[in-house]
Amino acid sequence: MGGGEADAATAPYQVSVVVSGWHGDYHACGGVLVGTKSVVTAAQCTDGHKAGDFKVKYGGLDRTRLRAVPQ
């Protein structure tokens, strides 16, 4: 609402929360890094999934070109 163009330096702590399903991986929601090992996202993004279903990707504004966080 009323936003503008983003640049990568504006929110380097922003990540993509990706779910692995039977049809492949898909972007479920955005998330925010909290420290070096935690991500906060909305509860509805995780509903019906196990922790092992998720990946976190980061590194730019184009979510098709993001890097996976090593586990």
C-alpha positions, -999 to +999 in steps of 0.1 A: +000+000+000+017+032-012+050+014-016+077+020-041+105+003-059+128-018-036+165-022-038+184-051-022+202-029+003+169-017+018+161-051+035+190-075+034+173-095+062+143-104+039+141-141+028+118-163+007+102-192+026+100-221+002+079-252+006+088-285-009+057-304-021+048-332-044+048-308-073+082-292-065+094-262-046+073-230-044+075-197-027+051-197+002+058-164+020+084-139+028+102-141+061+127-120+081+160-132+095+163-131+133+199-137+142+219-162+123+197-193+126+160-182+128+133-168+105+100-153+114+071-156+090+033-156+092+016-186+108-006-192+078+025-199+058+034-229+079-001-244+084-003-280+074+035-285+069+063-301+088+096-282+096+114-304+070+091-292+042+107-257+043+138-241+027+149-205+031+163-186+002+180-152+001+202-130-019+183-105-041+150-093-053+143-119-080+130-149-061+137-172-091+174-165-087+178-167-049+203-190-031+193-216-006+205-212+030+228-242+039+212-265+064 
